[in-house]
Structures are given as structure tokens and as C-alpha cells.
Amino acid sequence: IVPGYDVAGVVIVPGYDVAGVVVRVGSKVKKLKIGDEYHHVNEKPVHHPKQFGTLAEFTAVEEKLLGAKPMSWSFAEAASISLGN
């Protein structure tokens, strides 16, 4: 465990790599719309991620942490980008 990052006793859904399709947006979202394909954009190193829970069927993510998925990339390729920091 990374010092200062002990999550023992905290319930979380694991997962950090993500790509998917927007199914709902909040009232303050400006750039994304339903149906957009996206991938996660790293903001912090993988050992201190800002966002967990990508192994869930649905997850809420801050708009600034998402980027447009290039059409030529598979979802698996797009999801792996956030792991290469």
C-alpha cells in the first residue's frame, strides 16, 4: 500500500481504466452529450487516481476527466490510455 493511501475499511468499486458511451449528463456539463464515446484522461498518477469505480456497469465521472474516443480506436484501446501515465 502506498504510504498515506490506506483504504482498508473503505468500500470502493475498483477500476481505473475506462472508455464508454455517455448515457446521462448533469446540468453543469457543457461539452459532453448523450451518445458521445469517451475515454478517461489521467489527471493524477495511477497510484493516486482521482476516479475509481470503472468496473461498475455505470459510473459518474467529472467532465474534465473525459476525452473524445478516436473513432479508429476500440474501447479496449481507449480505456488503456489512462494507464500509461
NORNOR-V537124 format. One record per helix or strand of 2 or more residues. SS is the DSSP state (helix for helix, strand for strand). FROM is the first residue (numbers start at 1). TO is the last residue. Records with the same first field share a line. If there is no record, write none. Layout:
# NORNOR-V537124
SS->FROM-TO / FROM-TO
This chain:
# NORNOR-V537124
strand->19-21 / 37-40 / 66-68
helix->46-48 / 63-65 / 75-83
